[in-house]
Amino acid sequence: MADTAFILIAHGAREPSWALPLRRVSDAVVAQAPDLRVELAFMELMPPNLGECAEKLMAEGYKRILVVPLFIARGGHLMRDIPEELAALHEAHPDVTFELSAPVGESDAVVQAMAAHVLNMARQGSC
C-alpha cells in the first residue's frame, strides 16, 4: 500500500472542538499503522477540504487515494458532492486513482461498537 494514501472525510462544523473525536480517529489509525499516509478533511466549515488534502498527497507522489467517510450513513455529501469532487479530481489528474469507500457507520464493527456502548450505558444506568 506504499502508493496508497487515505483521506478520512467528515462533515465539518463551526465549533472547532467538534473535530476532536475525528482527529482522535485519524491519530489512532496512524498510531496503529505508522506506515499509512492519512489526512483528515472536512466537507464544509473547517479546513482542510478534500481537494486540498488530495493535492497535498498527489504532490507527495501518491497515485491511489482512498477516501473514507467518517459518516454514519449515506446522505447528499456521499451520494453527490464527494463523487462529483472525486470525478473532477480524476479528470484533472487522470494518472491518479480516487476511490470512495462506504461510510464507517455502515461497517458491522462500528454498528456493534455503538450498540455495545448503548448497552454498557444501560447496564450502568447512565444517560
C-alpha positions as a LaTeX table, in Angstrom:
\begin{tabular}{lrrr}
\hline
Residue & $x$ (\AA) & $y$ (\AA) & $z$ (\AA) \\
\hline
Met1 & 0.00 & 0.00 & 0.00 \\
Ala2 & 3.01 & 2.28 & $-0.26$ \\
Asp3 & 1.44 & 4.08 & $-3.20$ \\
Thr4 & $-1.93$ & 4.45 & $-1.45$ \\
Ala5 & $-2.90$ & 7.30 & 0.83 \\
Phe6 & $-6.08$ & 7.74 & 2.84 \\
Ile7 & $-8.29$ & 10.76 & 3.32 \\
Leu8 & $-10.70$ & 10.47 & 6.21 \\
Ile9 & $-13.50$ & 12.89 & 5.49 \\
Ala10 & $-16.11$ & 14.29 & 7.85 \\
His11 & $-18.83$ & 16.90 & 7.60 \\
Gly12 & $-17.31$ & 19.83 & 9.50 \\
Ala13 & $-18.78$ & 22.31 & 11.96 \\
Arg14 & $-18.39$ & 25.89 & 13.12 \\
Glu15 & $-17.25$ & 24.76 & 16.58 \\
Pro16 & $-13.57$ & 23.69 & 16.39 \\
Ser17 & $-13.92$ & 21.21 & 19.26 \\
Trp18 & $-16.42$ & 19.24 & 17.15 \\
Ala19 & $-13.47$ & 17.84 & 15.17 \\
Leu20 & $-11.60$ & 16.46 & 18.21 \\
Pro21 & $-13.12$ & 12.94 & 18.08 \\
Leu22 & $-12.37$ & 12.76 & 14.37 \\
Arg23 & $-8.78$ & 13.81 & 14.97 \\
Arg24 & $-8.60$ & 11.04 & 17.57 \\
Val25 & $-9.70$ & 8.55 & 14.90 \\
Ser26 & $-7.04$ & 9.82 & 12.49 \\
Asp27 & $-4.39$ & 9.75 & 15.22 \\
Ala28 & $-5.40$ & 6.21 & 16.22 \\
Val29 & $-5.04$ & 4.98 & 12.64 \\
Val30 & $-1.57$ & 6.49 & 12.39 \\
Ala31 & $-0.58$ & 5.14 & 15.82 \\
Gln32 & $-1.62$ & 1.62 & 14.84 \\
Ala33 & $-0.23$ & 1.77 & 11.29 \\
Pro34 & 2.55 & 4.38 & 11.15 \\
Asp35 & 3.38 & 3.43 & 7.56 \\
Leu36 & $-0.04$ & 4.57 & 6.30 \\
Arg37 & $-0.32$ & 8.10 & 4.95 \\
Val38 & $-3.51$ & 9.61 & 6.36 \\
Glu39 & $-5.10$ & 13.06 & 6.07 \\
Leu40 & $-8.29$ & 14.35 & 7.69 \\
Ala41 & $-10.55$ & 16.53 & 5.54 \\
Phe42 & $-13.89$ & 18.27 & 6.04 \\
Met43 & $-16.76$ & 18.90 & 3.64 \\
Glu44 & $-17.62$ & 22.33 & 4.99 \\
Leu45 & $-16.97$ & 24.97 & 7.61 \\
Met46 & $-13.43$ & 23.87 & 8.54 \\
Pro47 & $-10.19$ & 23.28 & 6.73 \\
Pro48 & $-8.69$ & 21.41 & 5.06 \\
Asn49 & $-11.12$ & 20.31 & 2.38 \\
Leu50 & $-10.98$ & 17.19 & 0.22 \\
Gly51 & $-9.29$ & 18.90 & $-2.72$ \\
Glu52 & $-6.57$ & 20.42 & $-0.54$ \\
Cys53 & $-5.77$ & 17.06 & 1.02 \\
Ala54 & $-5.78$ & 15.31 & $-2.35$ \\
Glu55 & $-3.44$ & 17.92 & $-3.85$ \\
Lys56 & $-1.07$ & 17.53 & $-0.90$ \\
Leu57 & $-0.99$ & 13.76 & $-1.26$ \\
Met58 & $-0.52$ & 13.90 & $-5.04$ \\
Ala59 & 2.38 & 16.33 & $-4.54$ \\
Glu60 & 3.93 & 13.67 & $-2.31$ \\
Gly61 & 3.63 & 11.17 & $-5.19$ \\
Tyr62 & 0.61 & 9.11 & $-4.18$ \\
Lys63 & $-1.16$ & 7.54 & $-7.16$ \\
Arg64 & $-4.08$ & 5.96 & $-5.30$ \\
Ile65 & $-6.19$ & 7.89 & $-2.82$ \\
Leu66 & $-8.85$ & 6.12 & $-0.81$ \\
Val67 & $-11.47$ & 8.42 & 0.71 \\
Val68 & $-13.08$ & 7.03 & 3.87 \\
Pro69 & $-16.20$ & 8.92 & 5.02 \\
Leu70 & $-16.45$ & 9.27 & 8.77 \\
Phe71 & $-20.23$ & 9.44 & 8.39 \\
Ile72 & $-22.89$ & 7.24 & 10.00 \\
Ala73 & $-24.92$ & 6.87 & 6.79 \\
Arg74 & $-25.16$ & 7.99 & 3.18 \\
Gly75 & $-26.65$ & 11.41 & 2.56 \\
Gly76 & $-26.21$ & 14.15 & $-0.02$ \\
His77 & $-22.49$ & 14.57 & 0.55 \\
Leu78 & $-21.84$ & 10.87 & $-0.07$ \\
Met79 & $-24.33$ & 10.39 & $-2.87$ \\
Arg80 & $-23.48$ & 13.56 & $-4.84$ \\
Asp81 & $-20.91$ & 16.00 & $-3.51$ \\
Ile82 & $-17.95$ & 13.73 & $-2.82$ \\
Pro83 & $-18.35$ & 11.61 & $-6.00$ \\
Glu84 & $-18.55$ & 14.81 & $-8.08$ \\
Glu85 & $-15.45$ & 16.21 & $-6.42$ \\
Leu86 & $-13.56$ & 12.96 & $-6.93$ \\
Ala87 & $-14.60$ & 12.85 & $-10.59$ \\
Ala88 & $-13.27$ & 16.39 & $-11.07$ \\
Leu89 & $-10.02$ & 15.47 & $-9.34$ \\
His90 & $-9.65$ & 12.39 & $-11.55$ \\
Glu91 & $-10.34$ & 14.45 & $-14.66$ \\
Ala92 & $-7.60$ & 16.88 & $-13.65$ \\
His93 & $-5.25$ & 14.04 & $-12.59$ \\
Pro94 & $-6.05$ & 11.01 & $-14.78$ \\
Asp95 & $-2.93$ & 9.19 & $-13.58$ \\
Val96 & $-4.30$ & 9.07 & $-10.01$ \\
Thr97 & $-6.97$ & 6.63 & $-8.82$ \\
Phe98 & $-9.56$ & 8.03 & $-6.41$ \\
Glu99 & $-11.79$ & 5.59 & $-4.54$ \\
Leu100 & $-14.66$ & 6.26 & $-2.17$ \\
Ser101 & $-15.40$ & 3.67 & 0.49 \\
Ala102 & $-18.71$ & 3.13 & 2.23 \\
Pro103 & $-19.26$ & 5.33 & 5.29 \\
Val104 & $-17.82$ & 3.90 & 8.50 \\
Gly105 & $-21.32$ & 3.81 & 10.01 \\
Glu106 & $-22.25$ & 1.02 & 7.59 \\
Ser107 & $-19.48$ & $-1.20$ & 8.94 \\
Asp108 & $-20.78$ & $-4.00$ & 11.13 \\
Ala109 & $-17.89$ & $-3.41$ & 13.54 \\
Val110 & $-18.99$ & 0.20 & 14.02 \\
Val111 & $-22.66$ & $-0.75$ & 14.40 \\
Gln112 & $-21.72$ & $-3.35$ & 17.02 \\
Ala113 & $-19.44$ & $-0.87$ & 18.85 \\
Met114 & $-22.28$ & 1.68 & 19.02 \\
Ala115 & $-24.71$ & $-0.98$ & 20.25 \\
Ala116 & $-22.19$ & $-2.12$ & 22.87 \\
His117 & $-21.83$ & 1.47 & 24.05 \\
Val118 & $-25.60$ & 1.88 & 24.48 \\
Leu119 & $-25.85$ & $-1.48$ & 26.28 \\
Asn120 & $-22.99$ & $-0.51$ & 28.58 \\
Met121 & $-24.79$ & 2.72 & 29.43 \\
Ala122 & $-27.98$ & 0.77 & 30.12 \\
Arg123 & $-26.13$ & $-1.60$ & 32.45 \\
Gln124 & $-24.62$ & 1.34 & 34.30 \\
Gly125 & $-27.95$ & 3.14 & 34.45 \\
Ser126 & $-26.47$ & 6.30 & 32.93 \\
Cys127 & $-27.61$ & 8.51 & 30.09 \\
\hline
\end{tabular}
